[in-house]
Amino acid sequence: MNSLLQSAVKNNASDLHLIAGSKPYIRIDGHLQPLEKESALTTAKSKELAYSVMDTDQRKRFEEEKDLDFSYETADGSRFRVNVHYEKGNVGLVARVINAEIPSLEDLSMPPIVHELIREPQGLILLTGPTGSGKSTSLAAMLGMINKERAAHIVTLEDPIEYLHKADKSIIIQREFGQDFTDFTSGLKHVLRQDPNVIMVGEMRDLETIGLALTLAETGHLVLATLHTQDAAQTVDRIVDVFPPHQQNQIRLQLSFVLKGVISQHLVDAAAGGRIAVREIMTNTPAVSNIIRENKIAQIKTAIQTSSDKGMFTIEQDLKRLVDDGIITKEIAEIYAKYISFDD
């Protein structure tokens, strides 16, 4: 198993897939390809490999729950986020490669407005995008910047812990779901007793988690969290719609005050090879705050488009910038935004 994991690392893959009856696959720059030198996995071999990276407690939980997420580290220090699951009665595995070094925001080409957002003493910053869009890496870079600049107490709630942070100016407590807390709701309820300045929630999954995150942001904490939404407007809708109708006006009001910004990102193929992030950035200006309060979410995109002087831009505007700079091709951009007019 460690040999297969190292193959993923050496090939600069993002993921390793093990499926009974198939060769092992790795994902490179978003594209799956088989490890040609490997044989197809039998049912028994697939289970043996998956079980080899789990301890006794994890095996028991997996057999009870049929799915399990956890982190795994090889002897050479390589780290992986692992999911084991059943598929047609067989055991399968997907391992996400976690880079050993936490990148800086400059490494990720984050715009200056994001640096400003992270320096806010309190409020809610949301990082959104589909699975595999680099949200965990971007969150780690944001926490890394806080760690270098501020004497803060950072508490993370993760499923599982991916990047390992070492204290610099800040002290950092990293808590893992299933091992250090039983569910995100209870983890967030008790976090106030831990005297935090900054709280990172791996994912806002349900009404209770979202409600607690809003309350924590309202009571003087900087809260960083992720959602699986495509852009800023969809993010606001998702947060409000998770609540029952009689609470939605109150949630809009609360969100209009505590939200600091939404960073939505996708990974696209770069012209020179590899992948690059394309983003939409929305900050909570008075105009945006008013849009949220008055439930005029359809106007968010226009507000972003007309606020470039405040550091905001839409995904379409960022795609056009990347095309104009020769970083991605028109063809790639048009896959993600069909209605952009690109100048020749």
N, C-alpha and C positions, 0 to 999 in steps of 0.2 A: 504493500500500500504506500509506504513512504517513497518507494521508487516511482510510482505513478504520480504522486504529488510533486516530486522533484521534476518530473518530466513537464508538468504544467508550469512550474516556476522557470525552468530553463528555456521553455518556448515562449516566455512572456505571455502566457495564457491568463485569462481572467477566471476561468472555471474548468473543473474536471468533472465529467459525467460518467458514472458507472451504471450500466443497465444490463440485467441478465439477458443473455442471448446476443449481445452486441460487443464489438470492440469498445474499449474505453475511448471517450471523445474529449477533446479540449476545445475551448472557445478562444480564438485569437482575433482581436479587433472586431468582436461581435459576430464572428463566423465560426460555426462548428466544423471540426474536422477530426477524423479518427486518428488514433495513434497506431499507425500502420504496422509497426513491429510487434504489437500486442495481439494476442489471440482473443477470440470472442469469449466472453465470460459465461461460465455455466451458472446455473442457479445457486449451486453450493459455493462457487468461488465468489460470486457477487456478495453473498451474505457474509462469507469469511472475511473479505476485505473490509466491508462496512463495520462489522463487529470488532475488527482489530483496532479501530480508532476510538472505540467507546469503552468506558470503564463499566464495572458491574452495575452501578446505579443507573447509568445512562442506558444500558441494554434493557434493564427492567422497565424504565420509563418508556423507552421506544416500543417495547412489546405491548405495553398497556395502551399507549396513545396512538401508535401506528405512524407517528411523525415525530421528529426530534431535530432541533437546531442546537448547535453547540460550537465552541471554538476548539481548534486542535493545533498543537505546535509540535513540529518535528525536532529531532535532536539537534539539528543545525540552526534552530531558531526561526525557521519559516512558519508562518501562521496562516490558518485557513478558517473560514466560516463554513461549517459543514451542516448539510441537511441530509438526514437519512429518512427513507420513506418506503412504503410498499407500493408495488406496481404489478398488477395481475398476480398478486400473491407472492411476488418475489421482492427481495430487498434491493433497493437502489440507493444511490448516493450522488450528491452534488457538492463539490467543495469549491468555494470562492477563495481565490488567492488574495491574501492581505499583504500589502507591501510592508516591509520591515520598518522603513522610515516614514514618518508622518510628513507629508508634503506641506510646503508653505502655501499661503494663498497666492503668492506670486507664481509658484510652480504651476498652480491650477488656472492661472490667468484670470483670477477673480478681479472684477473692476473695483476702483477705489471706493465706490459707494458702499460696498460690502464691508470694507475695513471700518468705515464710519458706523455702520449698523452695529457691528460687533463691539464697538467701544461704548455703546449705550449702557447705562447702568441697570436698566430694567426694561421689561417689555417682552414681546413674543416675536421671534424670528423663525420663519418657516422655510425649510428647504424641501422642495417638491420635485417630483419627476417619476418616471416609470422605474420598475425594477431594473437594476444594472446601469443606472445613469450616473453613478458615482456619488450618491448622496452621502454614504458613510464616509467616504474619503474627504468630501468637502466639509462635513461636520467635524471630522478629526482635525482638519487644517484650521477651522475656526477656533476650536478649543485650544489648539496649539498657539495661535496668536494671543489669545487671552492669557494663557499660561506664561508666555514670554513678557507680556506687558503689564499685567495686573497682579496684585497680591489678593487673589480671590480664592474662595472655597468653591470648587467645581464638583458637582455630583452628577454622575451619569447613570441612567437606567437603560441597559442594553440587552438585546436578545439576538445573538450572544455578544460578549465583549469582543470587539475586533481589534482596533488599534490600541496598543498599550501606551499610556501617557506617563511620563516621568515628571515629577514635580519640578518646576522652575521657580517662577515668582509665586505661582499659585500652589495650593495643595489640591489633589484630585482623588476623589473616591469613585471607583468604577464598580458598579453593581450589576450582576448578571441575573437575568430572569431564570427562575427555576433553582438557582443555587443560592442567591443572596436575597431574593424577594419572590413572593409567590405570584403576584400579578401587578400590572402597571398601576392599577388604581390604588392598591394598598401601598405600593412603593412611593407614589406621589403624595399620598396622605401623610406618610411618616417623614417625608424628606424635610419638612419644615423644622423638625426636631434636630436636624443634623446641621443647622446653621449654614445653609448654602448661600452663595451669592449668584452662582450660575448653575442652572439645571439643564441637562441634556436628556431629552426623551427620545429613545431610538425610533419610536413610531407612535403617533396618536391614533389608536386603533378603534376607539369606541367613544360613546357619549361621555362616560365617566372620566376617561383619560383626557379628552378634549376640555371638558369643563374644569377639571383640576388644573390643567396647564394654563388656561385663561386666568383662573383665580391666582395662581402663583405669580404670573406675570403682572397681575394687578396689585399684588402685595409687596412689590419692591424687588423682585428677582428678574434676572435675565434668563429667559427660557428659550432654548433651541430645540426644535422638533422637526420631524419629517412627516410628509403625507405623500400618498401615491396619486397626485393630481398633475395635470399637464401644464397648467398656467395659473396666473394669479386669480383670475376671475373664477375658475373652477375651484380653486382652493377656498376662496371665501364662501362659495356656494356649499361646498362639502361640509365645512365647519358648521354653518348655520343649519343646513338640512338634516344633520344628524340629531338635532334636538326636536322635541315635539312642537307643533305649531304655536302653542300658547307661550312657549319660552323664546321663540325665535327673535322677537323684537328686542328683548333684553339682551340676547347673545349678540345681535348686531351692534347694539350700543356698546356693550363690553368690548367686543372685538375692535370697534372703531377707535377706542381709546388705547388698548394695550398692544395692538399689532404695530410692529416697527417696520417689518418688511417681509416680502415673499421673494425667494430666489428659486425659480423653476429652471431645471436644466435637463438636457438630453445629450447623449453622446452620438456624434455622427462621424462618418469616415472622412479623414483628412485627405487632401489631394496628394500629399507626400507620403501617405501611409500612416497607419495608426489611427487613433480616434481623438476627437477634440470635443469639448463641451460647447454647446450653444445654449444660451440662457435668456430668460426674461427676468427683469428686476423691477419690482414695484416697491416703493417706499410709501409709508402712510402720511402723505401730505394732508393738509386741511381739506383739499378737494377730494382726495381718495377717502378720507375719513367720513366726509359728508355723503359720498356715494354709498358707502357701506351702511351707514345709519339709515339712509332713505331707501335702501334695497333697490338701488339702480345699478345692479352688478354689470349689466350689459355695457355700461359706460366706462368700465375700468380700463378696457383696452385703449379707448380713445384718450383717457387721462394719462396713460403711460406713454402713448405715442407723442403727446404734446408736452411731455415733461422731461425731455432729454437734458435740459439745463440743470435738472435736479438729479441726474444720474440714472434715470429710468430708461428702459428700452424694452420692446416686445421681442419675442422669439423671432418674428419675421424681420425686424430691424437688425437683430444680431446675425441672422443668416445672411442678410444682404451685405453686412459689413465683412463677414468672413469670405463671401464670394468676391467682393471688391478687392479684398486684400490677397486674393489668390490662395487662401488657406483651405477652402473647400470648393468643389465644382458646382456649377449651376445645377447639374443633374441631381446631385446629392441634396442640394438645398430645396429643390422643387419637390422632392419626395416628402419633405417635412412641411413645406408650405406651398401649396399649389397656386396661390393667388398673388405671389410676389412678382413685381415687374422688375426684372434685372436689366440694367443698362449694359449695352455691348461695349 
